[in-house]
Amino acid sequence: MSKIDFKAVMEDRSGMVTLTDLALKDGAQLTGHVPATREMLRKLREDSQPAAPKHFNALVRGRQTLIVPNRGKYWSVVPGTPVATTAIDFTVWAKTAVPAGMRFSHFYRTRQFAYGNALAAGDSFEFRAGKRRVAHNGAPAKDYTGLFHQCAAGNSRFNIDLMTEGAGIRPQPAARVLIEIQEWELASGGKRL
């Protein structure tokens, strides 16, 4: 490349524009503050078709570790397919009272997400990274700390702690947990990165 022409058009405005960085991207898709991912990611292919979202159910009592696979069906994904990290969504239905809230964490209890409000038996709680949503009984919740979680390619380990007041070594509230992921693979643009 030897030359780039840039032209700004403004009407009834005044001010200053400073151009500090310029990023050029290979491919046909426009990009900006949020990258256009159409050329970088695509839904994982199973038997040459886009994979449906995966759902996993768990019954949790107290403090549990769950393993979530993000690798597609071994027998229907082309070997060597570069599977990408994806958002992971949790929906929790309290089977008993959960008096001191919940904690979600990765692997060795890192990247913790904590919700300190009590859940009554029958309450639902959504922690959805795919939609950036946290809700208690369908209403948006703001009383939480931590970040949304991702499910790495391969098998990821997640911890769920249902807390009691004065949480001891083995809190024992119970809940049903639905885990959802949409598996992705690198498309042509992602493979070039």
C-alpha positions in Angstrom: 0.0 0.0 0.0 1.4 3.4 -0.9 -1.5 5.8 -0.2 -4.7 6.2 1.8 -7.2 9.0 1.1 -9.4 10.0 4.0 -12.3 12.5 3.7 -14.5 13.7 6.5 -17.8 15.4 5.7 -19.6 17.5 8.3 -22.5 19.9 8.1 -23.5 22.6 10.7 -20.8 21.4 13.1 -17.4 22.6 14.3 -14.7 20.9 16.2 -11.5 19.0 15.9 -11.0 15.4 14.8 -7.8 13.6 15.7 -6.8 10.4 14.0 -4.4 8.5 16.2 -4.6 4.9 15.1 -5.6 3.1 11.9 -6.1 -0.6 11.8 -6.5 -2.3 8.4 -8.2 -5.7 8.3 -8.0 -8.3 5.6 -11.4 -9.3 4.2 -14.7 -7.9 2.9 -16.5 -7.0 6.1 -16.6 -3.6 7.6 -15.4 -3.3 11.2 -15.3 -0.5 13.8 -15.3 -0.5 17.6 -16.8 -3.9 17.5 -15.2 -6.3 15.0 -17.3 -7.8 12.3 -17.0 -11.5 13.1 -18.6 -13.0 10.0 -15.2 -13.8 8.5 -13.6 -14.7 11.8 -16.1 -17.1 13.5 -18.8 -19.4 12.4 -21.0 -21.9 14.2 -19.1 -25.2 14.6 -19.9 -27.7 11.9 -21.2 -31.1 12.8 -21.8 -33.4 9.9 -21.3 -30.4 7.6 -24.2 -28.5 9.3 -24.1 -25.7 11.9 -24.2 -27.2 15.4 -27.2 -26.5 17.5 -26.7 -25.0 20.9 -25.7 -27.5 23.6 -27.6 -27.9 26.8 -26.4 -29.7 30.0 -28.4 -30.2 33.1 -27.0 -30.7 36.6 -28.4 -31.1 40.1 -26.2 -29.3 42.6 -26.1 -29.5 46.3 -23.8 -27.1 48.2 -20.5 -26.8 46.5 -20.0 -28.7 43.2 -17.6 -28.8 40.2 -19.0 -29.3 36.7 -17.1 -30.1 33.5 -18.5 -28.6 30.3 -17.3 -29.9 26.9 -16.8 -27.3 24.2 -15.4 -29.5 21.4 -18.4 -30.7 19.3 -19.2 -34.4 18.8 -15.9 -36.1 18.2 -17.4 -38.3 15.5 -19.1 -35.5 13.5 -16.5 -32.7 13.6 -13.6 -32.7 11.1 -10.4 -33.6 13.0 -8.2 -30.5 13.6 -11.1 -28.0 13.5 -10.0 -25.0 15.5 -12.8 -24.7 18.1 -13.1 -21.2 19.7 -13.8 -20.0 23.2 -17.5 -19.2 23.7 -19.9 -17.6 26.1 -21.5 -19.8 28.7 -25.0 -19.3 30.1 -26.2 -20.6 33.5 -29.9 -20.8 34.6 -30.4 -21.9 38.2 -33.7 -23.0 39.8 -33.5 -23.2 43.6 -34.9 -26.4 44.9 -34.4 -25.3 48.5 -33.7 -21.9 50.0 -30.3 -20.5 49.2 -29.9 -18.0 52.1 -26.6 -16.4 51.2 -26.6 -16.4 47.3 -24.2 -18.1 44.9 -20.7 -18.1 43.6 -19.6 -19.2 40.1 -15.9 -19.6 39.3 -13.4 -21.2 36.9 -11.0 -24.1 37.4 -9.2 -23.3 40.7 -11.9 -20.9 41.9 -10.6 -18.0 39.9 -12.6 -15.5 37.9 -15.3 -15.5 40.5 -18.8 -14.2 39.9 -20.8 -13.7 43.1 -24.5 -13.0 43.7 -25.1 -12.3 47.4 -28.9 -12.1 47.6 -31.0 -15.0 48.9 -33.0 -17.3 46.7 -36.2 -18.8 48.0 -37.2 -22.4 46.9 -38.6 -22.1 43.4 -36.7 -18.9 42.5 -34.9 -18.7 39.2 -31.5 -17.0 38.6 -30.0 -16.3 35.1 -26.3 -15.7 34.6 -26.1 -15.4 30.8 -22.8 -14.4 29.3 -24.2 -14.7 25.7 -26.7 -11.9 26.3 -24.8 -10.1 29.1 -27.7 -10.6 31.4 -28.1 -11.3 35.1 -31.7 -11.7 36.4 -33.4 -13.0 39.5 -37.0 -14.3 38.8 -36.8 -12.5 35.4 -36.0 -9.1 36.8 -32.6 -7.6 36.0 -30.2 -7.9 38.9 -27.5 -5.5 39.7 -26.3 -6.8 43.1 -23.4 -8.9 41.8 -19.7 -8.8 41.5 -17.4 -10.3 38.9 -17.5 -10.9 35.2 -19.3 -13.1 32.8 -17.8 -16.5 32.1 -16.5 -18.1 28.9 -16.1 -21.7 28.1 -12.7 -22.5 26.6 -12.2 -24.9 23.7 -11.9 -28.5 25.0 -13.3 -29.3 28.5 -13.8 -26.5 30.9 -14.2 -26.8 34.7 -16.7 -24.6 36.5 -17.5 -24.4 40.3 -20.9 -23.5 41.6 -21.3 -22.7 45.3 -24.8 -22.4 46.8 -24.1 -20.5 50.0 -25.6 -20.7 53.5 -25.4 -17.9 56.1 -22.2 -18.1 58.0 -21.1 -20.4 55.2 -19.3 -23.4 56.6 -17.2 -25.9 54.9 -20.1 -27.7 53.2 -23.1 -25.5 52.5 -26.1 -27.7 51.5 -28.8 -25.8 49.6 -29.9 -27.6 46.4 -30.7 -26.3 42.9 -31.2 -27.5 39.3 -28.7 -25.9 36.8 -29.1 -25.6 33.1 -25.9 -24.8 31.2 -26.0 -23.6 27.6 -23.3 -23.0 25.0 -23.1 -22.3 21.3 -20.0 -23.9 19.9 -17.9 -21.8 17.4 -15.0 -22.5 15.1 -12.6 -20.2 13.4 -13.7 -19.2 9.9 -11.4 -18.2 7.1 -10.5 -14.8 8.6 -10.0 -16.3 12.0 -7.6 -18.9 10.7 -5.5 -16.2 9.1 -5.0 -14.4 12.4 
